[in-house]
Amino acid sequence: MLIRAIFIILIVFSLITLMMVPIQYRYLIGVKEEQEKKNKSQNQYYEEMPIQEEVLHANSQVNPLFLPANFIAWLILKFQKKL
């Protein structure tokens, strides 16, 4: 019974990761485009970010449920030389 529960949890986690990869990919591209549009370094961009955006950004990047999707999206962007 425990193995079945773990298996189901892994399947759900994998599905969430697969659904979140395109979302995180677009999010990372959007952040990069906005940073370039404002002509700021990464540090300047995050320092001048309003607290509400900073909290949303931190949640989308550090949430344990989204970490694998964020990492996969980051790897895709790195291999495409977009970051």
C-alpha positions in Angstrom: 0.0 0.0 0.0 2.8 2.4 0.8 4.5 1.7 -2.5 1.3 2.5 -4.3 1.0 5.8 -2.5 4.6 6.7 -3.3 4.1 5.8 -6.9 0.9 7.9 -7.1 2.7 10.9 -5.5 5.6 10.5 -8.0 3.2 10.4 -10.9 1.4 13.5 -9.7 4.7 15.3 -9.1 5.9 14.4 -12.6 2.7 15.6 -14.2 2.9 18.9 -12.3 6.6 19.3 -13.4 5.7 18.6 -17.1 2.9 21.1 -17.0 5.0 23.8 -15.3 8.0 23.6 -17.6 6.5 25.7 -20.4 5.1 28.1 -17.9 8.5 28.6 -16.2 10.2 28.8 -19.6 8.0 31.7 -20.6 8.3 33.3 -17.2 12.1 33.2 -17.4 12.1 34.6 -20.9 9.7 37.4 -19.8 12.0 38.3 -16.9 15.0 38.4 -19.2 13.2 40.5 -21.8 12.0 43.0 -19.2 15.5 43.2 -17.7 16.9 44.0 -21.1 14.1 46.4 -21.9 14.9 48.4 -18.7 18.6 48.1 -19.6 19.5 47.0 -16.1 21.8 44.3 -14.7 20.3 41.4 -12.9 21.2 42.8 -9.5 19.7 46.2 -10.3 16.6 44.7 -11.7 15.9 42.6 -8.6 16.8 45.4 -6.2 14.4 47.9 -7.8 11.6 45.3 -8.0 8.5 46.2 -5.9 8.0 44.0 -2.9 4.9 42.4 -4.3 6.7 41.3 -7.5 9.7 40.1 -5.4 7.4 37.9 -3.3 5.7 36.4 -6.5 9.1 35.9 -8.1 10.5 34.1 -5.1 7.4 31.9 -4.9 7.6 30.9 -8.5 11.4 30.2 -8.4 11.9 28.6 -5.0 8.6 26.7 -4.4 9.7 23.1 -3.9 6.8 21.9 -6.2 8.2 24.1 -9.0 11.9 23.6 -8.5 12.3 20.8 -11.0 10.3 22.6 -13.7 12.2 25.8 -13.1 15.6 23.9 -13.4 14.5 22.1 -16.6 13.3 25.4 -18.1 16.6 27.1 -17.1 18.6 24.2 -18.7 16.6 24.6 -21.9 17.3 28.3 -22.1 20.9 27.7 -21.4 21.3 25.2 -24.2 19.4 27.6 -26.5 21.8 30.3 -25.5 18.9 32.6 -24.5 20.2 33.3 -21.0 
